[in-house]
Amino acid sequence: MKKEVKELKQKTIKEIEKEISNLRQEIAKLKIETKVNPPKDTNLLRKKKKKLGRLLTVLTEKKEEEKLKVK
């Protein structure tokens, strides 16, 4: 997980925002699909939500860093 966070921190804010929107769409599709037919990997939705949380955290950190650099 540390490697994943390091990789995320190297991305730009726009790349992270794009990935967040894609992940939100995937989560919405997964929620619908799990209602219709349960997936083999029942943890998939949980993993995607955790990844979304990591992305949002890194995005917030980057925005805070930019605020400090501007001042």
C-alpha positions as CSV (number, residue, x, y, z in Angstrom):
1,M,0.0,0.0,0.0
2,K,2.9,2.4,0.7
3,K,4.1,1.9,-2.9
4,E,0.6,2.8,-4.2
5,V,0.5,6.0,-2.1
6,K,4.0,7.0,-3.3
7,E,2.8,6.5,-6.9
8,L,-0.3,8.6,-6.3
9,K,1.7,11.4,-4.8
10,Q,3.8,11.7,-7.9
11,K,0.7,12.3,-10.1
12,T,-0.7,15.8,-10.8
13,I,-3.9,17.1,-9.3
14,K,-5.7,16.8,-12.7
15,E,-4.6,13.1,-13.1
16,I,-5.9,12.3,-9.6
17,E,-9.2,14.1,-10.2
18,K,-9.7,12.1,-13.4
19,E,-8.9,8.9,-11.6
20,I,-11.4,9.8,-8.9
21,S,-14.2,10.4,-11.3
22,N,-13.5,7.1,-13.1
23,L,-13.4,5.2,-9.8
24,R,-16.7,6.7,-8.7
25,Q,-18.3,5.5,-11.9
26,E,-16.8,2.0,-11.4
27,I,-18.2,1.9,-7.9
28,A,-21.6,3.0,-9.1
29,K,-21.6,0.3,-11.7
30,L,-20.4,-2.3,-9.2
31,K,-23.2,-1.5,-6.8
32,I,-25.8,-2.1,-9.5
33,E,-24.1,-5.3,-10.7
34,T,-23.9,-6.7,-7.2
35,K,-27.7,-6.3,-6.9
36,V,-28.3,-8.2,-10.1
37,N,-25.7,-10.9,-9.8
38,P,-23.2,-11.3,-7.0
39,P,-19.5,-11.2,-8.1
40,K,-17.0,-13.9,-7.3
41,D,-14.8,-11.4,-5.5
42,T,-17.1,-10.0,-2.9
43,N,-14.4,-7.7,-1.6
44,L,-14.0,-5.8,-4.9
45,L,-16.4,-3.0,-3.9
46,R,-14.6,-2.5,-0.6
47,K,-11.2,-2.4,-2.3
48,K,-12.4,0.2,-4.8
49,K,-13.9,2.4,-2.0
50,K,-10.6,2.2,0.0
51,K,-8.7,3.2,-3.1
52,L,-11.1,6.1,-3.6
53,G,-10.4,7.2,0.0
54,R,-6.7,7.1,-0.6
55,L,-7.0,9.2,-3.8
56,L,-9.1,11.8,-2.0
57,T,-6.6,12.0,0.8
58,V,-3.7,12.5,-1.6
59,L,-5.7,15.1,-3.5
60,T,-6.4,17.0,-0.3
61,E,-2.7,16.8,0.7
62,K,-1.6,18.2,-2.7
63,K,-4.1,21.0,-2.6
64,E,-2.9,22.0,0.9
65,E,0.7,21.9,-0.3
66,E,-0.2,24.3,-3.1
67,K,-1.9,26.7,-0.7
68,L,1.2,26.8,1.4
69,K,3.4,27.4,-1.7
70,V,1.3,30.3,-2.8
71,K,1.6,32.1,0.5
